[in-house]
Amino acid sequence: MAKDKLPPLNERRRFLLQTLQGIGLATLGALTWSAYIDEASAASLVLRPPAALKEEDFLSHCIRCGLCVEACPFDTLKLARAGDNIPIGTPYFRAREIPCHMCKDIPCVPVCPSGALDESFVSTITKNGDKELDITLAAMGIAVIDADQCIAFWGIQCDACYRACPLINEAIVIDASRNDRTGKHAFMAPRVIGDVCTGCGMCEKACVTDKASIFVLPLAVAKGRAGSNYIKGWDAQDENRLKDQKGGGETTLTPKSSQKPIDYLNSEEF
Amino acid sequence: MTWLFKHRFLILRRLSQIGMIFLYFAANVWGWKILQGNLGSSLLFETLPLSDPFAVVQMSAAGALLGLDLLIGAGIITLFYALIGGRAFCSWVCPVNMITDAANGLRRLLRINEVEYRYVLSRHLRYWILALSIVLSAIFGVAAFEFVSPIGILNRGLIFGIGFGGAVIAGVFLFDLFGAKNGFCGHLCPLGGFYSLIGRFSLIRVKHNQEKCTVCMKCTEICPEKPVLHMIGKRSEFVTMGECSNCARCIEVCESDALHFDIRFLNQKKSASL
């Protein structure tokens, strides 16, 4: 057999092969592991405790100790278990099961040892210069209404979410309009005021439809973004942004723009 | 009575492990304020923060600017194990140790050790995984080992409800039972590796007295980290390798009293003159 003639591995060759083996195995392990982390940390449809950092920062800061979970007097917060499809060990809540009750003293936030829950997000400075907790500053998410399934939009009277809202008439308001179908009733449709809503989920819990027609989504999912190029001309503060703007103001030239507006008025058809 | 004496450290260790989980559990369920949180980070008597330094290292690698409580807590724990004994965390605190010890016991009972496949599973593997956890933490911006850690899963599971985590723990148990002897704690776990490094120069250590040794080798048989007992029957000296978990099983099984706990550095001169 040819194999018998192979000389024994010399030390250098053995060392090189072992090194390569180590690197190969480490790469394999790292790839599998990183695929898992990538998958697990991508779950964005999850509600975090009040004052949580942005999801990405939250994940790097949270040490998964559960102190916030223990501090919550309503058992709202849970620690994600294996198989929950939420980054394992991190605190979250499901509003339809137990919503956040928006405690005035926010017990879950100051106990956080790592800064994943940042007290400054839910504090105001009083006139005396003291810090004061204010849960209405929380931004856990934002309530979104499915107007197709919300029975108030059908014309059936329901204001369960409106009544349940801890910021009644501030975070959810009722828009009354004429019901043309019956001619003698009103639609009393709820509307969420995005800037005020804290995402506590009391409305989602209270909703009477089979699957809640008003539900809380994380801000990153529910919010759009207009971009900095649009300015509210009617808002003096927003218009100030124009002053700091560098560059811009270029005119886009197209064949049409070589014509004067007056020509357009004279020659084009109406 | 002799049985009790023969297992005194084992009993103390189990009391320590179960007691800690019980206190955490009580804090969660009944609101006791003795030891709140879990092994990731806890609060002792509502004042003293304690946190897992390895998790903190990973989080720092991930680029997190951490709270002061966490850093103080990690400092306290690091200092504690740097002074007290090596991997004492593994055998006196970590709940996974009970799972792997159970697997190990069953191995002995079923005589699996005698038909073992000769895996070449290096005991250095844990340091590779340790390095990998820190590199992956830096790349992904999250504490990488905390995403897969069976220690975290079991410890949180016992305090907050185990859920599907039971499968992970069963995996560790089966791996240790059929896969490799002391597979998880002795070869894979990067936290164990981390504490080996921290406790390299810790004070409380097992000491071997060669004059009393009858070379029965019961200690190396029971030891989950065999290489640390390389001096048995050869030299009187301390077990200095960081991998020793100070579980004291060797002390218990030794019938000739050749092993005992001692304080390193303090008694080193005495032993040198022997």
Interface residues (C-beta under 8 A of the other chain):
Chain A: G22 A26 G29 A30 W33 S34 Y36 I37 D38 A40 S41 E56 D57 L59 S60 H61 I63 R64 C65 G66 L67 V69 E70 K78 L79 R81 A82 G83 D84 P87 I88 G89 V111 C112 P113 S114 G115
Chain B: A27 N28 G31 Q36 G37 N38 G40 S41 S42 L43 P49 S51 D52 A55 V56 M59 A62 G63 A64 L65 L66 G67 D69 L70 G73 W128 I129 L132 V135 L136 I139 F140 G141 V142 A143 A144 E146 F147 V148 G152 I153 R156 G157 I159 F160 G161 I162 G163 F164 G165 A167 V168
